[in-house]
Amino acid sequence: MTFRAAPMMTRLTRRFERRPLVRPNLAYFLWRFAANGARTLRASSTRHAFADSPAIARTLTGDGIVVGPASGFLSDEGRDALDAATSQVAAKSRSDKVQAVLSGAAPPKGTKEFRIDLISQGIAGESPLLRVALDRRLLEIVASYLGMWPCLHSVGAWLNYPTPTAATSSQLWHNDPEDLKIVKAFIYLDEVKADNGPFTYIPGTHPFGRHVARGARCHARRLDDAAIRAVFDETEWRVCTGPTHTMILADTLGFHRGGKPTAGTRMLITFTYTSGTPLVQPSIWLKETPSWVSLPIQRAAVERLGTTAPVKPAKAKSDGPPASATAASL
């Protein structure tokens, strides 16, 4: 089964959207070994270039999250690219337009009132952000966790800032919808303390995790802290504060939230990795094919990304949101 069978695979797995599996089932085996069989074979047959990749992936498999300095997850080339990406994104955050929103002189723009998006969905082939996302060491770790060579699904950079309204959207506890297993990478571009709204996660609530069955007791799409405390004590939460270039890898099918800043800001970059048959189609595209991509795992990561903006589906006639709206609601 090649990725042409993606629509059929998606129909089979759709009912598991936002529901981390307690144990592998038929849909999972078909997803991994049939629809993504070639990717699974490449992951199992390719020798690791970095000796610690399996150990990092085991931590991710056990807890659903691993946190540390970005230098522990990136190659030398990736670290250089991260420095360049940090300078680029930080410069955009200092622009007059962004500062006007932060000061209240201009209204918020974008999909979320508490977040300023600092890059577009069209990614330049020579972008240092793309170089970080396709770093060979990072891809190797992600592949070890997913059990297959991954697809790059999204690239983002944003600035979160305090708002007077109650926590909403991704500031509430939720599970992400992109696939049966997901890896999202978050890299803080400045220090994140408790009042800057750190990413927070409940270990063991990811697919096949030790607390998935408990998590199933949380039925709402979005939950506030009081609702999640009824099932998971606050001592079980992993609050991810840290210095500049703290990096988080998490399967965000597990319960998580992006914290609500009460002071200062939170600036970060993020990448999402899925299988070749995700439930939600990628919203990013490449403005041109990156000339520097040379490794097979890198080429496989971008092979499903087009070089033009994806056509948005027609709005459904029903009162409900279109199927693609789940991606914008995260």
Buried (B, 14 or more C-beta within 10 A) or exposed (E): BEBEBBEEBBEBBEEBBEBBBEEEEEBBEBBBBBBBBBBBEBBEEBEBEBEEBBEBBEBBBBBBBBBBBBEEBBBEBBBBBBBBBBEBBBEBBEEEEBEEBBEEEEEBEEBBBBBBBBBEBBBBBEBBBBBBBBBBBBBBBBBBBBBBBBBBBBBBBBBBBBBEEEBBBBBBBBBBBBBBBBBBBBBBBBBBBEBBBBBBBBBBBBBBBEBBEBBEEBEEEBBBEEBBEEBBEEEBBBEBBBEBBBBBBBBBBBBBBBBBBEEBBBBBBBBBBBBBBBBBBBBBBBBEEBEEBEBEBBBBBBEBBEEEEBEEEEEEEEEEEEBEEBBEBB
